[in-house]
Amino acid sequence: MMHKKDGGLKMTNVLPIRGLRFNHTAGLDFSKLISPPYDVITDEMQDEYYKKSPYNVIRLEYAKSFSGDNHHENKYMRAATVFKEWLNKGILLKEKKPAFYLYEQHFTSSQKKYIRKGLFCGVALSPFEEGQVVPHEETMSNPKADRLELLRHCEANFSPIFGLFKDKSKKLESYTEAIKKKQEPAIAFTADDGQQHMVWVITDLAVIEKIKTFFEDKSIFIADGHHRYETALQFYLEKKELEQSKERYGHALMALVNIYDEGLLTFPTHRLITQSEITGTELLEKLTRYFSIKELPRVKSRDELLSILDKFLTGATQEKMTFGLYTPEQKLFLLTLKELAEKEKPFPWLDTVVLQELVLSDIFSLGEAERQKESGLIYLRDEWEAKQFVDNKDARFAFFVNKPPLEEIINLSEKGIRMPQKSTYFYPKLATGLIMLKLGEV
């Protein structure tokens, strides 16, 4: 999607920022300072990150709530107080010059090593209909309300929105690789999970101009962080009404990754039904309207489950669309979609949409309202964990879906079509706390 300089749609505006980062001269162990994004942090994980360091970013990104909290004392106010203290004590330092930040995340998946390359930057906020920043998933109201309160209290982005762009020739990478040859990373450490994080600060004016020009005709696709983007836009509009300048609030912290990057991995997110009175036998009978059903061998280990799902599941890009189903009777089934009349076919033709329309909505009555509240539904990436939820009676049924076809999702996004929430899972999550952004300052 191109953006014209004169008339019509505006250019995509990708900006260098004076980012905030932890003071490397303060003797801090960087591996103890970062956390995942707020939306994957459980109460147990929150406790763990609090214990890692008194300066772990969890105190900003996802501070603890307490039973006596009220309008005068709550997690958002505590985050704002801690943020101010860290700035005043020099725990967090602001970049002296506007910069782009090259980010490398080294990790292992299925015993194979990967490097995912990204760029921390500011991206000018614009409504989705303008086409400069493009969503691919539906959002839910509760996370947006939470992130908006944090933004109102702290006026800062602590975690980057994960964005994607198209660069098949890897032109941008040629600019950033040149930087790596000339300077050492400003941040380099190995986290407790074994992932290595490296950040280079780019302040060379010539390179900055090349990067800004490169993005002028690019759309940014939100991979992860739809709620944070919509929240940032709402916050900007609030400030605009108060006649605050666009330059001070009109952008958000993002980490941009090329969709052709070899380290960009996507995984499926499986659907678990938690509230249903029907038995496994009754469900199978209902499913025969749309699916042919085959019982698969019982599995006794994680490896067995992964192996059998990998063998039998085929996605929307294949001749036959299939799903896995695990029932309270501890049985695993393969569901193969039958030929449907055109009027019966869900649109768009993707696994998560088909499952949502033909099963979640039609059989379990989990419509838009229920999905917004996540009522009766759990999303899990780990297949074995999903099976255990059913075995332990924490869920009734587990539906296993396929890896999402990323290019197809991007193509649909360009046409303004959004997927159901949790249609994609990009692995690994971006680290929170490497680069942050204080808003409201020129």
N, C-alpha and C positions, 0 to 999 in steps of 0.2 A: 504494500500500500504506500503510494508516494504522497508526499505532502508538498504542495506548491508554495513557493516563496511569496508570490504575488497573487492575492485573491484566493478564494476557496479555503482549503484546509491549511493550517499553519505547519511550519516545520516542527519536527520533534526536537525539543530543546534539552540536550544532555549537557550538564554543567559540571565544572570542577567545583569542589567544595573545600572549605576549611574544616575538615573533619576533626572530631574529638577522638583521642585514643589514650589508652593507659600510659602513664609516664614510665618509660623504659629505664629511667635512671633511679626509680624509687625502690629498686630491689624486689619488685613484685614477680611472682611466678605466673607467667601468662597462662599456663595450662590450668591454673586454678581460678582464672578470672572470667572465662567465657561460659556460655550456656547455650542450649538450643533455643529456638524461638518459643514464645509463650504457649503456643497452641499444642505443643506435644509434651508439655511438662505436667507430670502428675504431682500429687501432694508429696509422695515419697521422694520424687526427683527434686522437688523444690527444697525439701529438707536437706538433701545431699548437697545441693549447690550452695545453700546457705553455710554449710559446714566447711566447704572447700576453702573459703577465704572471706574475711570481712569486707573485701572489695569485689566479690563476685558480682557480675552484672545482673544476676537474678534479682538483686535488691532494687534495681531500676526497672527491668523488663517485666518482672512478675513478682512483686513484693507480696509478703504474707498478709492474709486477712485475719482479724481476731474477732472474737464474739462481741466485744463491746464497741466495735467500730460504728461511727456515725458520720454526719456531714462535717464535723469539725476534726475528726481523727479517723483516718482510714488509710488503706494501702496506697492510694494515689498521692495523698499528702505526705506519707512517709517516703515514698519514692522521690518526690520533689525535694524533700528536706535532705535526703542522702545525696541526691544529685548536686545540690548546691554546695554541700559540704565537700564533696570530692573535687568540685571545681575550685573552691576556695583553698583547699589543702594541696592542690597541684597533683592530685591522684590522676585526674583527667586533664590533658593538655590539648589546646586548640592549635591546629596547624597554622604555621606562620603565614603561609601563602596558599591560595587556592590550588587544589591538587586533584588529580584522579589517582585512584589506588588500584594497582594490579593485585589480584588475589588468586593464589593457588591453593587448592585443597587436595592434599594427597591422601588417598584412602584405598581400602581393599574391599572387594565384593566378590563372593564366590571364588575366593582364593586368587583373584586376579587384581593387579595393582592398576589404579587409575589416577589421573591428575585432571581436576576440573578447573578451568581458568575463567575468572570473572573480573569485572571492573566495578569497584565502588565509585558511585558518583551521585550527583543530584539530577533528578529528572523533573522538568516542569510539569506541574499538575494540570490536567485538562479533562473535561468530561469524556466518558467513553465514546459518546457519539461522534466526537471529533476525529477519532481514529488514530490518534498519536500513541495512546496507551490502550491496549486491547485486553479485555478480560477473557477467560475461557471457562470459568466456573460460576455457578450461582453462589450467593453468599447468604449468611444467616445473621439475624439481627443482634443476638446477644454478644458475640465477639466484637461487633462494631461498637456497641455501647461501651464496652470495657476499654477498648483501645482509644476511643474518643476521650474518655475521662482521663486516661493517662496522658494523652497529648495536651489536653487543656491544662493539666497541673504542671507538667514538666516542659512543655514546648520543645520537645526533642524527639528524634527518632533513635531508639536504642538498637533496633534490629532492622536490617535492610529488607526491603521488598525484593523478592527474587524475580528478575525480569529476563526475558529471552529476546534475541534478535536474530535475523537471518544474515549470514555472511559466509556463503559457500566457498568463496575464494580465500577466506581467512585474512582479509586485508588488515583488519584491526590487529590481529595477532602479530603481524609483521612490525607494527609500531611498538607493541608492548614487549616483544622479544628483544628488540633493540635496546630497550631500557634495561632489561635484565642483564645484558652484556656489559653495561656501563656502571651499574651500581648494585650494592648489596641490598637484600631485603631489610626494611625497617623493623619488621616483625617476623620472627621465625621461631616456632616451637612445636613440640609434639604434645598433643592433648592426651588426657587419661585414656581415651578410647583408641589410641594409636594413630589417629589422624594427624597429619602434619599440616600446619597452617603457615603460609608465607605471604607477606604483603610488601609491595614496593610502592614508594611514594613518587608520583610523577608530577613534577613542577616545571619541567622544561616547556616554555611557552610555545615553541614550534610544534612539539608533540601534542600539547593540549589543543591547539587549533586544528591539527589533523584529526584528532578524536572527535571534537565538536562537529567538524564538517562531515566526518564519516556518518554520524548518526542523523544528519539532517533529513535524509530521505528514508529513514528506517522507522518502522513501527516497533514499539516495545510490547511484547506479550507478557502478561503477568503469569508466572509459573506458580508462585506461592506468595501469598500476601494480599489477596483480593480485599480482605477486610481492612487491612492497614492502609491500602491505597484509597478505598472509599472513605475511610475515616480521615485521612490526610486531606482529601479534597473537601470534605465537609468542614474541617477545621479551618482550611484556607478561606472558604466562603464566609465563615463566621467572622474571621479577621477582616475580610474585605468589606463586610457590612460596617465594621467599625473604622473603616478607612485606613487600615494598616496596609503598608505597601506590598505589592505582589512579590517584589524582590526578597522580602524578608520571610514570607510564609508560603510562597507559591511553588515550592518544590519539595520533593521527598527523597530520602536516602534509598538508593536501589543498588543491587548487585546484578550486573547484566552479564549473561552468558550466551554464547553463540549456540544455536540449536544444533549445529554441526560439530560441536566440541566432543571429542572422544570420551571425555569424562562426564558427560551429561547422561545420567542413568534415570530411567523411570520404572516404577514398579506399580502393580495393581493395589487397590485398596478394597478389601473384601467387606461384604455387608452381613451383619449379624442381626437377626430378629430376636428381640428380648421379651416381647409381650405377645403371646398368641396361645389360644386354647386348643388349636387343632393339633392332631398327632402327625407323626411322620407319614403314616399310611394315608391319612386324609389329604395331606399336602401333595403327596405324589399323585393322587387321583385328580386333584385340581390342576396340577401342572401338565397333565396329559393333553389338555386342550392345545397347548402351544409347543410342548416338548415331547420328544421320544426319550425314554429313560432307561439307563443301564446301570445296574449295581456294579461297583468297582470292588476290588479286593480290599479287605480290612488292612489298615495301616497301624503299625506299632511304634513308629519313630518319625521324627521330623524329616529325616532323609527320605524315608519311604513315601511320606505324604508329598513332599516336593517333587520327587521323581514321577509319581503317578499323575500329579496335576500337570507337570510339564509335558508329559507324554500325551495326555488326552485333551487338554484345553486348547481351543483354537478361537481366535478373535474375529472381529468383524471384517478384517481384511482377508480372511480365509473363506473357503467355499461354504463351510458350515460353522455357525456360531455355537459355541458350547460353554457351559458353566458347570461348576462343581457344587454339590449340595451335601452337607453333613447334617444328620438328623439326631434327635435325642436317643434314638435306638442304636446310636454309634455306628451308623451305616453311611457309606460314602457313595454318592450317585453321580453319574455323568448325565447332564441335561443337554440334549442336542435340539436346537431350535428347528421346528418344522417349517415347511414352506408356508408363508403367510400371504394372504390376499393383500394387494397394495394398500387397501384402506385400513388394514390391521397393522401395517408396518409402522413402528415408532420412528420418529425423525428427531435428530439425525440417527443414522444407522451405526450406533456404537454400543458396545457391551453394556456400559453403565446405564445408558438410556433405555435399552431393551429391557434390562432387568428391572429398572425403576417402573417403567410403564406396564409391563406384562405381569410382573410378580409383586413388587413392593406396593404399588398402587392398587392393582386389580385384585390380588388375593389377600393382602394384609391391610389394605386401606390406609397405607402410609402415604398420604398426599403431601402437598406443599406445606400445610400447617404443621404436620407432624415432623417433617424433615427440618423445618425451621427450628423447632424446639428439640430436635434430635430425640423425639419421644418414640420409644419402642425400637430404636435402631442404634447400633454401634458400628463404627468403622475401624477396622484393624488391617494393618499391612502384613503382619506375621501370620502365616498360614497355620502353624502349629499352635500358636496362642489362640487363634480363632477356634480350632478344634477343641482345645482345652476349656474354652468358655462354655461350649455346649456340653462337654463331658461333666463339667462342674456345676451345670445347671444355672450358669450366669447368663446364658443365652439359649434360645430354643432351637434356632437353625443358623447355619453358616452357609452363605453363598459365596463361592470363590469365582472371581472374575479374572479376565486376562490383562496382560500388560497393555496400557493404552497406546494406540498408534499416534505418536506425537505430531507428526507432520499433518495427519488428517485433522487432529484437534486444532492445530494452528490455522489450517486452511478454513475450517469452519468458523474459528474466532474472527478471522478477517471479514467474514460475511455477517458478523454480528450475532452468531449463534453461540450460546453458552451451554456448557455441559452441567450435569448435576454436580453438586458439591462433592468433594473427595473423589473426583474422577481420575486424578493423577496424583502420584506421589514421587517427588524428585528426591533421589538419594545421592549423597547424604544431605541433611538439612544444612543450610548456611549457619555458621557460627554467629551468635550474638555477642557483641562486646569488642569486636576487632576495630571497627570504625563506627563512630556514632555521629550524629548531626544535631547541633543546637540551632533551633529555629529562632526567628525574631531578631537576628543580628545580621548586619550587612557584612 
